[in-house]
Amino acid sequence: MTRFATLEEIRAKTWGGHHLGPEGAVALHAYRYRKTPKGRRRDKERVHYAVTLYSARRVMDVIPAYRLLVPALVAQVPELSREQNADALDVLSTHLLWWSDQDARVPIMDRVFAGIAASEACLLGLEASENEAEGGHTRALLLLTYVDLCIRVGQGQWSLQYLIEAARRAGSIRDPNERARVYRKLAYLWGRKLLNPFAAAYFLARCYLVKGVSADVVSKNDPFKLLRLKANV
């Protein structure tokens, strides 16, 4: 029988790339989420569970499980804004933008509404993260999600200032996994979306130079996989 794991154990398994099987992060978190009582505790747990599923999306089909979370995640955006929870708004903006990119298994109107909700969560997250201390990573990720949103509506030419700010912040991010993630996302946007291979190569090199990253991050830094991606990184 699946056990009730701690969030710390689930996060360690996620960063270690141990997503699959009865003792993998996904199975453990699915059980934990089901057993969490409804209410504010479950609302918070839902965001954590969404992160676990999203992290496993390259090695397993998480669409059926994630589909059950989407309406409640969208409904949480206003509350997270009132709480000034920039971290959770970053998570939701990233995930909902990814959801808006799914194939025909997700109805077209669901994808459209997810894209709208992603934009709202991103803008609210940027507002909440205005005073983020040096060394944090949330604002840089929100800036890059905003760039992605700008590109999708044909306003990529206005996004250079946000790319510059994200790149400036990246060098001081304390968490090596998050620093590598920001550099990887910079490489993805420059290479896949803005078609600048030189800038993409530069930021990918910066990503590889980050020391002390987890196995999950290392697997996501593959340049061939990165440039084939259709959704957020």
BAFIVO-365176 format. One record per residue (C-alpha): residue number from 0; x, z negated, y. Coordinates in steps of 0.1 Angstrom, whole numbers, plus 5000, padded with zeros to 4 digits. Last residue first. Example, Ala and Ser with C-alpha at 12.3 -4.5 7.8 and 13.67 -1.06 7.14 Angstrom:
ATOM, resi, xx, zz, yy
ATOM, 1, 5137, 4929, 4989;
ATOM, 0, 5123, 4922, 4955;
This chain:
ATOM, resi, xx, zz, yy
ATOM, 232, 5109, 5199, 5245;
ATOM, 231, 5076, 5213, 5258;
ATOM, 230, 5060, 5242, 5241;
ATOM, 229, 5069, 5278, 5232;
ATOM, 228, 5102, 5270, 5216;
ATOM, 227, 5125, 5299, 5205;
ATOM, 226, 5152, 5290, 5230;
ATOM, 225, 5155, 5254, 5217;
ATOM, 224, 5156, 5264, 5180;
ATOM, 223, 5186, 5285, 5186;
ATOM, 222, 5202, 5259, 5209;
ATOM, 221, 5199, 5231, 5183;
ATOM, 220, 5195, 5200, 5205;
ATOM, 219, 5164, 5188, 5187;
ATOM, 218, 5184, 5178, 5156;
ATOM, 217, 5208, 5157, 5177;
ATOM, 216, 5179, 5140, 5194;
ATOM, 215, 5164, 5129, 5160;
ATOM, 214, 5198, 5117, 5148;
ATOM, 213, 5202, 5094, 5178;
ATOM, 212, 5225, 5099, 5208;
ATOM, 211, 5257, 5079, 5213;
ATOM, 210, 5276, 5104, 5234;
ATOM, 209, 5262, 5130, 5259;
ATOM, 208, 5285, 5160, 5259;
ATOM, 207, 5260, 5181, 5239;
ATOM, 206, 5234, 5178, 5267;
ATOM, 205, 5259, 5188, 5294;
ATOM, 204, 5267, 5219, 5273;
ATOM, 203, 5229, 5227, 5272;
ATOM, 202, 5228, 5222, 5309;
ATOM, 201, 5255, 5248, 5315;
ATOM, 200, 5242, 5272, 5289;
ATOM, 199, 5207, 5272, 5305;
ATOM, 198, 5223, 5277, 5340;
ATOM, 197, 5241, 5307, 5327;
ATOM, 196, 5212, 5320, 5306;
ATOM, 195, 5189, 5322, 5337;
ATOM, 194, 5155, 5335, 5323;
ATOM, 193, 5134, 5311, 5344;
ATOM, 192, 5111, 5300, 5315;
ATOM, 191, 5132, 5301, 5283;
ATOM, 190, 5167, 5297, 5297;
ATOM, 189, 5163, 5276, 5329;
ATOM, 188, 5134, 5256, 5315;
ATOM, 187, 5149, 5250, 5281;
ATOM, 186, 5183, 5240, 5296;
ATOM, 185, 5167, 5216, 5320;
ATOM, 184, 5147, 5202, 5290;
ATOM, 183, 5179, 5197, 5271;
ATOM, 182, 5195, 5179, 5300;
ATOM, 181, 5165, 5156, 5304;
ATOM, 180, 5165, 5149, 5266;
ATOM, 179, 5203, 5142, 5266;
ATOM, 178, 5198, 5116, 5293;
ATOM, 177, 5168, 5102, 5274;
ATOM, 176, 5188, 5097, 5243;
ATOM, 175, 5218, 5083, 5263;
ATOM, 174, 5197, 5057, 5280;
ATOM, 173, 5213, 5048, 5313;
ATOM, 172, 5203, 5079, 5333;
ATOM, 171, 5228, 5084, 5361;
ATOM, 170, 5238, 5120, 5354;
ATOM, 169, 5201, 5131, 5349;
ATOM, 168, 5191, 5120, 5384;
ATOM, 167, 5209, 5149, 5401;
ATOM, 166, 5196, 5174, 5375;
ATOM, 165, 5160, 5162, 5381;
ATOM, 164, 5164, 5165, 5419;
ATOM, 163, 5178, 5200, 5416;
ATOM, 162, 5151, 5211, 5392;
ATOM, 161, 5125, 5197, 5417;
ATOM, 160, 5141, 5216, 5446;
ATOM, 159, 5141, 5248, 5426;
ATOM, 158, 5103, 5246, 5418;
ATOM, 157, 5089, 5268, 5446;
ATOM, 156, 5099, 5301, 5430;
ATOM, 155, 5082, 5290, 5398;
ATOM, 154, 5048, 5294, 5415;
ATOM, 153, 5032, 5317, 5390;
ATOM, 152, 5007, 5293, 5375;
ATOM, 151, 5027, 5286, 5344;
ATOM, 150, 5059, 5283, 5364;
ATOM, 149, 5045, 5255, 5385;
ATOM, 148, 5033, 5236, 5354;
ATOM, 147, 5068, 5238, 5339;
ATOM, 146, 5083, 5226, 5372;
ATOM, 145, 5059, 5197, 5371;
ATOM, 144, 5070, 5188, 5335;
ATOM, 143, 5106, 5189, 5348;
ATOM, 142, 5097, 5165, 5377;
ATOM, 141, 5079, 5142, 5352;
ATOM, 140, 5110, 5141, 5331;
ATOM, 139, 5133, 5132, 5360;
ATOM, 138, 5108, 5105, 5372;
ATOM, 137, 5108, 5088, 5338;
ATOM, 136, 5146, 5086, 5332;
ATOM, 135, 5157, 5054, 5349;
ATOM, 134, 5193, 5049, 5360;
ATOM, 133, 5186, 5044, 5397;
ATOM, 132, 5153, 5026, 5402;
ATOM, 131, 5120, 5043, 5403;
ATOM, 130, 5104, 5042, 5438;
ATOM, 129, 5084, 5074, 5436;
ATOM, 128, 5075, 5068, 5400;
ATOM, 127, 5037, 5062, 5405;
ATOM, 126, 5033, 5093, 5427;
ATOM, 125, 5051, 5114, 5402;
ATOM, 124, 5030, 5099, 5374;
ATOM, 123, 4998, 5108, 5393;
ATOM, 122, 5010, 5144, 5397;
ATOM, 121, 5019, 5146, 5360;
ATOM, 120, 4987, 5130, 5348;
ATOM, 119, 4966, 5155, 5368;
ATOM, 118, 4986, 5185, 5357;
ATOM, 117, 4983, 5174, 5320;
ATOM, 116, 4946, 5169, 5325;
ATOM, 115, 4942, 5205, 5337;
ATOM, 114, 4963, 5218, 5308;
ATOM, 113, 4942, 5197, 5283;
ATOM, 112, 4910, 5211, 5298;
ATOM, 111, 4923, 5247, 5292;
ATOM, 110, 4934, 5239, 5256;
ATOM, 109, 4901, 5223, 5248;
ATOM, 108, 4884, 5254, 5262;
ATOM, 107, 4904, 5276, 5239;
ATOM, 106, 4895, 5258, 5208;
ATOM, 105, 4926, 5242, 5189;
ATOM, 104, 4932, 5259, 5156;
ATOM, 103, 4936, 5291, 5176;
ATOM, 102, 4971, 5283, 5186;
ATOM, 101, 4985, 5254, 5207;
ATOM, 100, 4999, 5257, 5242;
ATOM, 99, 4974, 5233, 5259;
ATOM, 98, 4984, 5206, 5234;
ATOM, 97, 5020, 5209, 5247;
ATOM, 96, 5008, 5204, 5282;
ATOM, 95, 4987, 5174, 5270;
ATOM, 94, 5018, 5159, 5253;
ATOM, 93, 5041, 5162, 5284;
ATOM, 92, 5014, 5149, 5308;
ATOM, 91, 5005, 5121, 5285;
ATOM, 90, 5040, 5109, 5279;
ATOM, 89, 5048, 5110, 5316;
ATOM, 88, 5016, 5092, 5324;
ATOM, 87, 5027, 5065, 5299;
ATOM, 86, 5060, 5060, 5316;
ATOM, 85, 5045, 5062, 5352;
ATOM, 84, 5022, 5032, 5345;
ATOM, 83, 5010, 5027, 5381;
ATOM, 82, 4982, 5005, 5366;
ATOM, 81, 4956, 5024, 5385;
ATOM, 80, 4972, 5056, 5373;
ATOM, 79, 4971, 5044, 5337;
ATOM, 78, 4934, 5037, 5342;
ATOM, 77, 4928, 5072, 5355;
ATOM, 76, 4947, 5089, 5326;
ATOM, 75, 4931, 5069, 5298;
ATOM, 74, 4902, 5093, 5293;
ATOM, 73, 4927, 5121, 5285;
ATOM, 72, 4942, 5100, 5258;
ATOM, 71, 4907, 5092, 5244;
ATOM, 70, 4898, 5129, 5241;
ATOM, 69, 4932, 5138, 5226;
ATOM, 68, 4935, 5112, 5199;
ATOM, 67, 4916, 5128, 5171;
ATOM, 66, 4933, 5162, 5177;
ATOM, 65, 4967, 5144, 5171;
ATOM, 64, 4959, 5137, 5135;
ATOM, 63, 4948, 5173, 5127;
ATOM, 62, 4977, 5188, 5148;
ATOM, 61, 5005, 5168, 5133;
ATOM, 60, 5017, 5195, 5109;
ATOM, 59, 5052, 5183, 5098;
ATOM, 58, 5089, 5187, 5106;
ATOM, 57, 5087, 5201, 5142;
ATOM, 56, 5058, 5179, 5153;
ATOM, 55, 5074, 5146, 5143;
ATOM, 54, 5082, 5134, 5178;
ATOM, 53, 5047, 5143, 5189;
ATOM, 52, 5032, 5121, 5162;
ATOM, 51, 5053, 5091, 5171;
ATOM, 50, 5046, 5096, 5208;
ATOM, 49, 5009, 5098, 5201;
ATOM, 48, 5011, 5065, 5182;
ATOM, 47, 5027, 5048, 5212;
ATOM, 46, 5000, 5061, 5235;
ATOM, 45, 4973, 5050, 5210;
ATOM, 44, 4988, 5015, 5208;
ATOM, 43, 4982, 5010, 5245;
ATOM, 42, 4945, 5019, 5241;
ATOM, 41, 4943, 4999, 5209;
ATOM, 40, 4955, 4968, 5227;
ATOM, 39, 4931, 4974, 5256;
ATOM, 38, 4900, 4976, 5233;
ATOM, 37, 4896, 4983, 5196;
ATOM, 36, 4916, 4962, 5171;
ATOM, 35, 4948, 4976, 5158;
ATOM, 34, 4945, 4983, 5120;
ATOM, 33, 4940, 5020, 5123;
ATOM, 32, 4970, 5023, 5147;
ATOM, 31, 4993, 5003, 5124;
ATOM, 30, 4983, 5025, 5094;
ATOM, 29, 4990, 5057, 5114;
ATOM, 28, 5022, 5042, 5127;
ATOM, 27, 5036, 5035, 5092;
ATOM, 26, 5026, 5070, 5080;
ATOM, 25, 5042, 5087, 5110;
ATOM, 24, 5074, 5066, 5111;
ATOM, 23, 5082, 5072, 5074;
ATOM, 22, 5078, 5047, 5047;
ATOM, 21, 5050, 5066, 5030;
ATOM, 20, 5069, 5098, 5035;
ATOM, 19, 5080, 5117, 5065;
ATOM, 18, 5093, 5109, 5100;
ATOM, 17, 5127, 5095, 5095;
ATOM, 16, 5145, 5113, 5123;
ATOM, 15, 5166, 5082, 5133;
ATOM, 14, 5149, 5081, 5167;
ATOM, 13, 5115, 5080, 5149;
ATOM, 12, 5127, 5054, 5123;
ATOM, 11, 5140, 5031, 5151;
ATOM, 10, 5108, 5036, 5170;
ATOM, 9, 5087, 5026, 5139;
ATOM, 8, 5109, 4995, 5133;
ATOM, 7, 5106, 4984, 5170;
ATOM, 6, 5068, 4990, 5170;
ATOM, 5, 5065, 4966, 5141;
ATOM, 4, 5052, 4978, 5107;
ATOM, 3, 5019, 4968, 5091;
ATOM, 2, 5024, 4979, 5055;
ATOM, 1, 5012, 5009, 5035;
ATOM, 0, 5000, 5000, 5000;
